[in-house]
Amino acid sequence: MTAHILIVDDEPDIRYLFKEILEDEGFTVSLAQNGNTARQMRCEQRFDLIILDIWMPDIDGISLLKEWHDGGLLIDSSVIMISGHGTVETAVEATRLGAYDFIEKPLSISKLLITIKRALEMASLQRENYGLRKHAVLLIEPLGHSSIMAALREQVKRINQHNTAVLIRGDSGSGRTLFARYIHQHSQRHQGPFVSVQVAGISAENQALELFGLHGNHTLSRLEQANGGTLFIKDIADLDDTVQARLLSSLENQSFLRTGGIEPISLNVRIIAATAYELETAITMGRLREDLYYYLNVIPLHIPPLREHCEDVPELLEFYVNLFVNQDNLPYRRFTVAAQNRLRNYPWQGNIRELKNLVQRLLILGDHHNIDIDEIEPILNQPPAQTEHASIYNLPLREAREQFEKNYLEHQLQEAGGNVSKVASRVGLERTHLYRKLRALEIDPKQIKK
């Protein structure tokens, strides 16, 4: 991938000389004639490297560097400071604020090129280490020696021979996020960032701001953060229709506009999207645009529920026991063969997430070294009446919100005798929006009577 370099210098001769040399070296180069222009350009897009002059008429480079440093904008960019009148104190200050190096004018081109190469290598390592620290627990190969899991890992190898979009389908808790990371780690973009965004439960306006950012805001959008790597959209069918259309247009044009912006930002991102919905149903219900579906569904990947590869349950149990022992300092406990066999034959409606929560609960509450069948049986056999009220708190946000909204709107329709206009007025929604909501939740007002 070609590195994108921003040159910030008030001397035109230096700017254009650097541009010519660096473009000959294969870099993409942008120019800023002063600090304010550089600040605006940095708000609009991400740069792999910034070559920043110290002495400029509007704002000095050190002040601009401090602004970026304090705003957390140097995680994904490296900075080389240049100056014709530098001092040791200035160089020390620049380094303290996160600059990779400080070079005095007149510049040696050979030295500059070597410094640029090393700065880009350092920035790549910093991004990789940041991602590893942030997601250390999750950076594992999907567990299981079943034929299903072996086939999925083999399918990922075939998927990664290409750089196209991937659409992951699977029940909630089945491991869609883990497989998205696994695909990225073994892809041609593995040295680039992996950025995950969850859009369920937030307004259309905030979904747009999350993906595309806001003009003039120093915070990078998710698309900008993922440039050169992979963007994982966890709940693609929960994106607002207008945001879906905007995303599709951006992907097809390989550029996008920040909200309120007019300058296009180049886009080099692989999209991995996931949904728990049946795709045909999501399209029919209007949750997923058909044109976006066809763009994303170049390579589909279906993650089966845990009950379909139950032979992997013992391995998953052992993994999560060790995880909680090491991560949360919980006491080690061992599942007996009888307990493992019982759990192999359990339906696991909540999939791997449910298994993980069960292990954590048993380690926290149990006081014996062994976990036997008599300890897990009461948990597995709890009747729905005992758990129905609390179950909503164990669901992902999207599912909990949908369950609440369905119950809430059904209650309101019953109170209003099935009259949608009355319900719209009562709950504060426009009638057209309420009708869309009812269709999405599969509620038929005609079937609800007071």
URFENBEL-V688883 format. One record per backbone hydrogen bond with DSSP energy under -0.5 kcal/mol. NH is the residue of the N-H (numbers start at 1). CO is the residue of the C=O. Records with the same first field share a line. If there is no record, write none. Layout:
# URFENBEL-V688883
NH->CO, CO
This chain:
# URFENBEL-V688883
5->3, 28
6->49
7->30
8->6, 51
9->7, 32
12->10
15->11
16->12
17->13
18->14
19->15
20->16
21->17
22->18
23->19
24->20
25->21
26->23
27->22
28->3
30->5
32->7
38->34
39->35
40->36
41->37
42->38
43->39
44->40
45->41
48->4
49->4
50->78
51->6
52->50, 80
53->8, 51
54->82
56->54
61->54
64->60
65->61
66->62
67->63
68->64
69->65
70->66
71->67
72->69
73->68
75->72
78->48
80->50
81->101
82->52
83->103
91->87
92->88
93->89
94->90
95->91
96->92
97->93
98->95
99->94
100->79
101->79
103->81
105->83
109->107
112->108
113->109
114->110
115->111
116->112
117->113
118->114
119->115
120->116
121->117
122->118
123->119
124->120
125->121
126->122
127->123
128->124
129->125
130->126
131->127
132->128
133->129
134->130
135->131
136->133
138->135
139->135
140->138
150->146
151->147
152->148
153->149
154->150
155->151
156->152
157->153
158->154
159->155
160->156
161->158
162->159
166->271
167->299
168->166, 273
169->167, 301
170->275
171->303
174->171
179->175
180->176
181->177
182->178
183->179
184->180
185->181
186->182
187->184
190->187
192->189
195->193, 230
197->232
199->197
202->199
207->203
208->204
209->205
210->206
211->207
212->208
213->208, 209
215->259
217->214
222->210
223->211
225->221
226->222
227->224
228->268
229->226
230->193
231->270
232->195, 230
233->231, 272
234->197, 232
236->233, 274
238->235
239->236
244->240
245->241
246->242
247->243
248->244
249->245
250->246
251->247
252->248
253->249
254->250
255->250
256->265
259->213
261->258
264->262
265->256
266->264
267->254
270->229
272->231, 270
273->166
274->233
275->168
282->278
283->279
284->280
285->281
286->283
287->282
288->282
293->289
294->290
295->291
296->292
297->293
298->295
299->165, 296
301->167
303->169, 301
304->302
308->305
309->306
310->307
312->309
313->310
316->312
317->313
318->314
319->315
320->316
321->317
322->318
323->319
324->320
325->321
326->322
327->323
328->324
329->325
330->324
334->369
336->371
340->336
341->337
342->338
343->339
344->340
345->341
346->343
351->348
352->173
353->173, 350
354->350
355->351
356->352
357->353
358->354
359->355
360->356
361->357
362->358
363->359
364->360
365->361
366->362
371->334
372->370
375->372
376->372
377->373
378->374
380->376
381->377
382->379
386->383
387->383, 384
388->384
391->387
392->388
393->390
394->391
395->392
400->396
401->397
402->398
403->399
404->400
405->401
406->402
407->403
408->404
409->405
410->406
411->407
412->408
413->409
414->410
415->411
416->412
417->414
418->413
419->416
420->418
423->419
424->420
425->421
426->422
427->423
428->424
429->424
434->430
435->431
436->432
437->433
438->434
439->435
440->436
441->437
442->439
443->438
444->442
445->443
447->444
448->445
449->447
